[in-house]
Amino acid sequence: MWMIFVICIGSMAFTAWLSAWVLGRPEGPNAMRTVATAIREGAEGFLATQYSAIMRYAAAMAVLLYLLYLTKPTNMPGVSTGQMAFLTTACFLTGAVMR
C-alpha cells in the first residue's frame, strides 16, 4: 500500500518537473508560433464539436435510462420506481460529466 503512495507522489513530482521544463523552453520563431496557434484553434474546435455530440448522446441516454427504470419494479423496500429512476439517471450523468 505504501509503495503505491510513493509511486504516485514520485509521478506527480516528475509531472511537475516536466511541466516546468516544457513551459520554460522558448516558444520558437514567429512562423512556428503561427502554425501552433492554427493547430490549437483547430483542436479546440474539434473538441468543442466532440463534447457537444457526446453531451447530446448522454442526454438522450439519460432520458431513455430514466424511462426504462420507471417501468422496472424495484426489489428494495421503501424505494419507489421514481426514486430509483432518478438516482440511476443522476449517477449516469455524474459519470458522464466526470469523463
DRENDO-1510 file (C-alpha; in Angstrom, 1 decimal, always signed):
<recs>
REC; n; res; u; v; w
REC; 1; MET; +0.0; +0.0; +0.0 .
REC; 2; TRP; +2.7; +2.5; +0.9 .
REC; 3; MET; +4.6; +1.6; -2.3 .
REC; 4; ILE; +1.6; +2.8; -4.4 .
REC; 5; PHE; +1.6; +6.0; -2.4 .
REC; 6; VAL; +5.3; +6.5; -3.1 .
REC; 7; ILE; +4.9; +5.8; -6.8 .
REC; 8; CYS; +2.0; +8.3; -7.0 .
REC; 9; ILE; +4.0; +11.0; -5.2 .
REC; 10; GLY; +7.0; +10.4; -7.5 .
REC; 11; SER; +4.8; +10.5; -10.6 .
REC; 12; MET; +3.3; +13.8; -9.5 .
REC; 13; ALA; +6.8; +15.3; -8.8 .
REC; 14; PHE; +8.1; +14.1; -12.2 .
REC; 15; THR; +5.0; +15.6; -13.9 .
REC; 16; ALA; +5.5; +19.0; -12.1 .
REC; 17; TRP; +9.2; +19.0; -13.1 .
REC; 18; LEU; +8.4; +18.1; -16.7 .
REC; 19; SER; +5.7; +20.7; -17.0 .
REC; 20; ALA; +8.0; +23.4; -15.6 .
REC; 21; TRP; +10.8; +22.3; -18.0 .
REC; 22; VAL; +8.5; +22.3; -21.1 .
REC; 23; LEU; +6.9; +25.7; -20.2 .
REC; 24; GLY; +10.3; +27.2; -19.6 .
REC; 25; ARG; +11.5; +26.4; -23.1 .
REC; 26; PRO; +11.4; +29.2; -25.7 .
REC; 27; GLU; +8.3; +29.4; -27.9 .
REC; 28; GLY; +10.3; +29.4; -31.1 .
REC; 29; PRO; +10.2; +31.6; -34.1 .
REC; 30; ASN; +7.2; +33.5; -35.3 .
REC; 31; ALA; +6.4; +31.1; -38.1 .
REC; 32; MET; +6.3; +28.2; -35.6 .
REC; 33; ARG; +4.0; +30.1; -33.2 .
REC; 34; THR; +1.7; +30.8; -36.2 .
REC; 35; VAL; +1.4; +27.2; -37.0 .
REC; 36; ALA; +1.0; +26.2; -33.4 .
REC; 37; THR; -1.8; +28.8; -33.0 .
REC; 38; ALA; -3.6; +27.3; -36.0 .
REC; 39; ILE; -3.3; +23.8; -34.6 .
REC; 40; ARG; -4.5; +24.9; -31.2 .
REC; 41; GLU; -7.6; +26.6; -32.7 .
REC; 42; GLY; -8.4; +23.5; -34.8 .
REC; 43; ALA; -8.0; +21.2; -31.9 .
REC; 44; GLU; -10.3; +23.4; -29.7 .
REC; 45; GLY; -12.9; +23.5; -32.4 .
REC; 46; PHE; -12.7; +19.7; -32.8 .
REC; 47; LEU; -13.0; +19.2; -29.0 .
REC; 48; ALA; -16.0; +21.6; -28.8 .
REC; 49; THR; -17.8; +19.6; -31.6 .
REC; 50; GLN; -16.9; +16.3; -29.9 .
REC; 51; TYR; -18.1; +17.4; -26.4 .
REC; 52; SER; -21.4; +18.8; -27.8 .
REC; 53; ALA; -22.0; +15.5; -29.6 .
REC; 54; ILE; -21.2; +13.5; -26.5 .
REC; 55; MET; -23.5; +15.8; -24.4 .
REC; 56; ARG; -26.4; +15.2; -26.8 .
REC; 57; TYR; -25.9; +11.5; -26.7 .
REC; 58; ALA; -25.6; +11.4; -22.9 .
REC; 59; ALA; -28.8; +13.5; -22.6 .
REC; 60; ALA; -30.7; +11.1; -24.8 .
REC; 61; MET; -29.4; +8.1; -23.0 .
REC; 62; ALA; -30.2; +9.7; -19.6 .
REC; 63; VAL; -33.8; +10.2; -20.8 .
REC; 64; LEU; -34.0; +6.6; -22.0 .
REC; 65; LEU; -32.5; +5.3; -18.8 .
REC; 66; TYR; -34.9; +7.2; -16.7 .
REC; 67; LEU; -37.9; +5.9; -18.7 .
REC; 68; LEU; -36.6; +2.3; -18.5 .
REC; 69; TYR; -36.1; +2.5; -14.7 .
REC; 70; LEU; -39.6; +4.0; -14.3 .
REC; 71; THR; -41.1; +0.8; -15.7 .
REC; 72; LYS; -38.8; -1.6; -13.8 .
REC; 73; PRO; -40.1; -2.7; -10.4 .
REC; 74; THR; -37.6; -2.4; -7.5 .
REC; 75; ASN; -36.6; -5.2; -5.1 .
REC; 76; MET; -35.8; -2.7; -2.4 .
REC; 77; PRO; -38.4; -1.9; +0.2 .
REC; 78; GLY; -39.0; +1.8; +0.7 .
REC; 79; VAL; -37.6; +2.8; -2.7 .
REC; 80; SER; -40.1; +3.7; -5.3 .
REC; 81; THR; -39.5; +3.3; -9.0 .
REC; 82; GLY; -39.4; +7.1; -9.4 .
REC; 83; GLN; -36.6; +7.4; -6.8 .
REC; 84; MET; -34.7; +4.5; -8.4 .
REC; 85; ALA; -35.0; +6.0; -11.9 .
REC; 86; PHE; -33.9; +9.4; -10.6 .
REC; 87; LEU; -30.9; +8.1; -8.7 .
REC; 88; THR; -29.8; +5.9; -11.6 .
REC; 89; THR; -30.0; +8.7; -14.0 .
REC; 90; ALA; -28.2; +11.1; -11.7 .
REC; 91; CYS; -25.4; +8.6; -11.3 .
REC; 92; PHE; -25.1; +8.1; -15.0 .
REC; 93; LEU; -25.0; +11.8; -15.7 .
REC; 94; THR; -22.4; +12.3; -12.9 .
REC; 95; GLY; -20.2; +9.6; -14.5 .
REC; 96; ALA; -20.7; +11.3; -18.0 .
REC; 97; VAL; -19.6; +14.7; -16.6 .
REC; 98; MET; -16.5; +13.2; -15.0 .
REC; 99; ARG; -15.4; +11.7; -18.3 .
</recs>
